[in-house]
Amino acid sequence: MQAHTLPQIARELCCSGTAPRPVLRRTVMLAGLGNYIHPTTRHSIGQFVLAPLIARAEVHDRNVRAHIASIMARRRPEDGLPSFPLPDPAEPQPFRMVRAAKGWLARVTTLVDTMPNKGMVQYPKGAFPPQRFPLVMLDMIFYIPKALMNVNGGGLAAAMTQYPTLDIPRDVLLLHDEMERAFGKVSIKWDGSAAGHNGVRSVQNMLKSRGLEESVARVRLGIGRPPDGESVSSYVLESMPDAWLDACMRMHEDDGVGRRTWDTVVAWCLETTPREAVAAR
């Protein structure tokens, strides 16, 4: 699997060192469920989308940092506006096999802005509370277990030991196929049963066996149901059509599954990040 890295000069230009609002840092793990030996089948769509998400995260980080740098460059000392430290992004790590994690791990840092769109929130001049809308620096860990779908939970258990500071399961997001939704539909499920999905069930059983909360959030990627006369097992283990693969790779078009998945992942990250932690730092 190929790494997606920024040229060093672009990395330097985008790192301004300061930000107009507080920066909260958080680590999350995105685990793609599937069969690693069949990476392009419908059943493994949750793993297939991870590489495009890594590329998107790097581009997103570069764009947000460039925007912040332009804001800070326009400031004048006499304005008396507050500034906050902005850490540099960590060097991205491409997918690599880690024996202790029983699978492949990758890592990338991306900066996400919690500021709502202009006009959605208004404050009197001079009364804007910067702590309410922090920047969130996400250290995103991507994981593909070297295990079949039915035992993905065992792989995830091994991967979790590599990151002992993770709050399990709050900091973990699963990505998997969903037959009850047509291809192109992307949705999040915050908790609840596995709904017949063996990979999710495997993860939930693993969490339960460790005395952890079984409810784990997951992104459901629609693959639709098999046509009449075709078995479920045959359908999910078929290779995705080329048009599906292309849609999973598209990160900039609104109709791309990749773009919808990215938006859903970011929404989950922000929803589960405690904003009050910023003021306490």
C-alpha positions as CSV (number, residue, x, y, z in Angstrom):
1,M,0.0,0.0,0.0
2,Q,1.4,3.4,-1.0
3,A,2.0,6.3,1.4
4,H,0.5,9.7,0.6
5,T,3.0,12.3,1.8
6,L,3.2,16.1,1.3
7,P,6.3,17.6,-0.2
8,Q,8.5,19.1,2.7
9,I,8.2,22.6,1.3
10,A,4.4,22.4,1.4
11,R,4.5,21.0,4.9
12,E,6.7,24.0,6.1
13,L,4.5,26.6,4.4
14,C,1.4,25.2,6.1
15,C,2.8,25.1,9.6
16,S,2.3,28.6,11.0
17,G,3.1,27.7,14.6
18,T,0.1,29.6,16.0
19,A,-3.6,29.5,15.7
20,P,-6.4,32.0,16.3
21,R,-8.2,29.5,18.6
22,P,-7.3,26.8,21.1
23,V,-6.1,23.4,19.7
24,L,-7.3,20.2,21.2
25,R,-5.4,17.0,20.3
26,R,-7.1,13.6,20.1
27,T,-6.2,10.1,18.9
28,V,-8.8,7.9,17.2
29,M,-8.6,4.5,15.5
30,L,-10.5,3.7,12.3
31,A,-10.8,-0.1,11.9
32,G,-11.9,-1.5,8.6
33,L,-13.7,-4.8,8.8
34,G,-13.5,-7.3,6.1
35,N,-11.4,-10.2,4.7
36,Y,-7.9,-9.0,4.1
37,I,-7.3,-11.7,1.5
38,H,-10.2,-10.3,-0.6
39,P,-9.6,-6.5,-0.5
40,T,-11.9,-5.5,-3.3
41,T,-15.0,-7.5,-2.6
42,R,-18.2,-6.0,-1.3
43,H,-17.6,-7.6,2.1
44,S,-14.3,-5.7,2.4
45,I,-15.5,-2.2,1.4
46,G,-14.8,-1.0,4.9
47,Q,-11.2,-1.8,4.4
48,F,-11.0,-0.6,0.8
49,V,-12.0,3.0,1.7
50,L,-9.2,3.4,4.3
51,A,-6.4,4.3,1.8
52,P,-8.5,7.1,0.1
53,L,-9.4,8.4,3.6
54,I,-5.7,8.7,4.4
55,A,-5.1,10.7,1.2
56,R,-8.1,12.9,2.0
57,A,-6.9,13.5,5.6
58,E,-3.5,14.8,4.4
59,V,-5.1,17.2,1.8
60,H,-7.6,18.4,4.4
61,D,-4.8,19.1,6.9
62,R,-2.8,21.1,4.4
63,N,-5.8,23.2,3.4
64,V,-6.8,24.0,7.0
65,R,-3.3,24.9,8.0
66,A,-2.9,27.1,4.9
67,H,-6.1,28.9,5.8
68,I,-5.0,29.4,9.4
69,A,-1.6,30.7,8.3
70,S,-3.3,33.3,6.1
71,I,-5.5,34.4,9.0
72,M,-2.5,34.8,11.3
73,A,-0.4,36.6,8.7
74,R,-3.1,39.3,8.4
75,R,-3.1,40.0,12.1
76,R,-1.4,43.1,13.5
77,P,0.1,43.3,17.0
78,E,-2.0,46.3,17.9
79,D,-5.2,44.2,17.4
80,G,-4.5,42.5,20.7
81,L,-6.1,39.2,19.5
82,P,-5.2,36.0,21.3
83,S,-3.1,33.3,19.7
84,F,-2.5,29.7,20.6
85,P,0.2,27.2,19.9
86,L,-0.4,25.0,16.8
87,P,1.7,21.8,16.8
88,D,3.2,20.6,13.6
89,P,1.5,17.6,12.0
90,A,3.2,14.2,12.7
91,E,5.0,12.6,9.9
92,P,2.5,10.3,8.1
93,Q,3.0,6.6,8.3
94,P,1.9,4.4,5.4
95,F,0.2,1.1,6.0
96,R,2.7,-1.4,7.4
97,M,2.4,-4.9,8.8
98,V,2.8,-4.9,12.6
99,R,2.9,-8.4,14.0
100,A,2.0,-7.4,17.5
101,A,-1.1,-5.7,16.2
102,K,-2.0,-8.7,14.0
103,G,-2.6,-6.5,11.0
104,W,-1.7,-3.4,9.1
105,L,-1.5,0.0,10.7
106,A,-1.2,3.5,9.2
107,R,-1.2,6.9,10.8
108,V,-1.9,10.5,9.7
109,T,-2.6,13.8,11.4
110,T,-5.3,16.1,10.2
111,L,-6.6,19.4,11.6
112,V,-10.4,19.9,11.8
113,D,-12.1,23.2,12.5
114,T,-15.2,23.2,14.7
115,M,-16.3,26.7,13.7
116,P,-19.8,26.7,12.2
117,N,-20.5,28.2,8.8
118,K,-20.6,32.0,8.7
119,G,-23.9,33.3,9.8
120,M,-25.0,30.3,11.8
121,V,-23.7,31.7,15.1
122,Q,-23.5,35.4,15.9
123,Y,-21.8,37.2,18.8
124,P,-21.6,40.9,19.7
125,K,-18.3,42.5,18.5
126,G,-15.5,41.7,21.0
127,A,-17.6,39.0,22.7
128,F,-16.5,36.0,20.6
129,P,-15.5,33.0,22.9
130,P,-12.6,31.2,21.1
131,Q,-12.7,28.3,23.5
132,R,-16.2,27.3,22.3
133,F,-14.9,26.6,18.8
134,P,-11.5,25.0,19.1
135,L,-9.4,23.4,16.3
136,V,-9.1,19.7,16.8
137,M,-5.9,18.0,15.8
138,L,-6.8,14.4,15.0
139,D,-4.1,11.7,15.1
140,M,-5.9,9.2,13.0
141,I,-4.8,5.5,13.2
142,F,-6.0,3.2,10.4
143,Y,-6.2,-0.5,11.0
144,I,-6.8,-3.5,8.8
145,P,-6.8,-6.8,10.7
146,K,-4.9,-9.8,9.2
147,A,-7.9,-12.0,10.0
148,L,-11.1,-13.2,8.4
149,M,-14.3,-11.2,9.0
150,N,-15.7,-13.5,11.6
151,V,-12.7,-13.0,13.8
152,N,-11.8,-9.4,13.2
153,G,-12.4,-8.7,16.9
154,G,-9.3,-10.6,17.8
155,G,-7.2,-8.5,15.5
156,L,-8.6,-5.3,16.9
157,A,-7.9,-6.4,20.4
158,A,-4.2,-6.8,19.4
159,A,-4.1,-3.4,17.7
160,M,-5.6,-1.7,20.8
161,T,-2.7,-2.9,22.9
162,Q,-0.4,-0.7,20.7
163,Y,-2.2,2.4,21.8
164,P,-2.9,2.1,25.5
165,T,-4.0,5.8,25.8
166,L,-7.0,5.1,23.6
167,D,-10.4,5.4,25.4
168,I,-12.0,2.1,24.3
169,P,-14.6,2.0,22.7
170,R,-15.1,5.8,22.6
171,D,-12.0,6.4,20.4
172,V,-12.7,3.5,18.0
173,L,-14.8,3.7,14.9
174,L,-15.6,0.6,12.7
175,L,-16.2,0.8,9.0
176,H,-18.1,-2.1,7.4
177,D,-20.5,-3.2,4.6
178,E,-24.2,-2.9,5.1
179,M,-26.7,-4.9,2.9
180,E,-29.8,-3.1,4.2
181,R,-28.6,0.1,2.4
182,A,-28.1,0.6,-1.3
183,F,-24.6,1.3,-2.6
184,G,-23.8,4.9,-2.2
185,K,-25.6,5.2,1.1
186,V,-23.3,6.0,4.1
187,S,-24.6,6.2,7.6
188,I,-23.4,6.1,11.2
189,K,-24.7,3.8,13.9
190,W,-23.7,4.9,17.4
191,D,-24.5,1.7,19.3
192,G,-26.9,-1.3,19.3
193,S,-26.7,-4.9,18.2
194,A,-24.6,-6.2,15.4
195,A,-27.7,-6.7,13.2
196,G,-26.4,-10.0,11.9
197,H,-23.0,-8.6,10.8
198,N,-20.3,-11.2,11.9
199,G,-17.5,-8.7,11.9
200,V,-19.3,-6.3,14.2
201,R,-20.4,-9.2,16.4
202,S,-16.8,-10.4,16.7
203,V,-15.7,-6.9,17.9
204,Q,-18.6,-6.7,20.4
205,N,-17.8,-10.1,21.8
206,M,-14.2,-9.1,22.2
207,L,-15.1,-5.9,24.1
208,K,-17.5,-7.8,26.3
209,S,-14.8,-10.5,27.1
210,R,-12.6,-7.7,28.4
211,G,-15.2,-6.1,30.5
212,L,-15.6,-3.1,28.2
213,E,-18.7,-1.4,26.9
214,E,-20.0,-3.3,23.9
215,S,-21.5,-0.4,22.1
216,V,-19.1,0.8,19.5
217,A,-19.8,3.3,16.8
218,R,-19.6,2.3,13.2
219,V,-19.9,3.7,9.7
220,R,-22.2,1.5,7.5
221,L,-21.3,1.5,3.8
222,G,-24.2,0.3,1.7
223,I,-23.7,-2.6,-0.7
224,G,-27.4,-3.5,-1.3
225,R,-28.9,-7.0,-1.3
226,P,-28.2,-9.7,-3.8
227,P,-30.5,-10.1,-6.8
228,D,-33.1,-12.9,-6.7
229,G,-31.5,-16.3,-7.0
230,E,-28.0,-15.3,-5.7
231,S,-26.9,-16.3,-2.2
232,V,-25.8,-13.7,0.3
233,S,-22.3,-15.4,0.7
234,S,-21.7,-15.4,-3.0
235,Y,-22.9,-11.8,-3.4
236,V,-20.7,-10.3,-0.6
237,L,-17.6,-12.2,-1.8
238,E,-17.9,-10.9,-5.4
239,S,-15.5,-8.2,-6.5
240,M,-17.0,-4.7,-6.5
241,P,-17.8,-3.3,-10.0
242,D,-15.3,-0.8,-11.3
243,A,-17.9,2.0,-10.8
244,W,-18.1,1.2,-7.1
245,L,-14.3,1.2,-6.7
246,D,-14.1,4.6,-8.4
247,A,-16.9,6.0,-6.2
248,C,-15.0,4.8,-3.1
249,M,-11.9,6.7,-4.3
250,R,-13.7,9.9,-5.0
251,M,-13.1,12.4,-2.2
252,H,-13.9,15.7,-3.8
253,E,-17.3,15.1,-5.5
254,D,-20.4,15.2,-3.4
255,D,-21.7,11.9,-5.0
256,G,-18.5,10.0,-4.1
257,V,-18.8,7.3,-1.5
258,G,-15.3,8.3,-0.3
259,R,-16.4,11.9,0.3
260,R,-19.5,10.8,2.2
261,T,-17.4,8.5,4.3
262,W,-14.9,11.2,5.1
263,D,-17.7,13.6,6.1
264,T,-19.2,11.0,8.3
265,V,-15.9,10.1,10.0
266,V,-15.2,13.8,10.7
267,A,-18.7,14.3,12.1
268,W,-18.2,11.4,14.5
269,C,-14.8,12.7,15.6
270,L,-16.2,16.1,16.4
271,E,-19.4,14.7,18.1
272,T,-17.3,12.6,20.4
273,T,-14.6,15.1,21.2
274,P,-15.3,16.9,24.6
275,R,-15.0,20.6,23.9
276,E,-14.9,21.5,27.6
277,A,-11.4,19.8,27.7
278,V,-10.0,22.8,25.8
279,A,-10.7,25.4,28.5
280,A,-9.2,23.1,31.1
281,R,-5.9,22.7,29.3
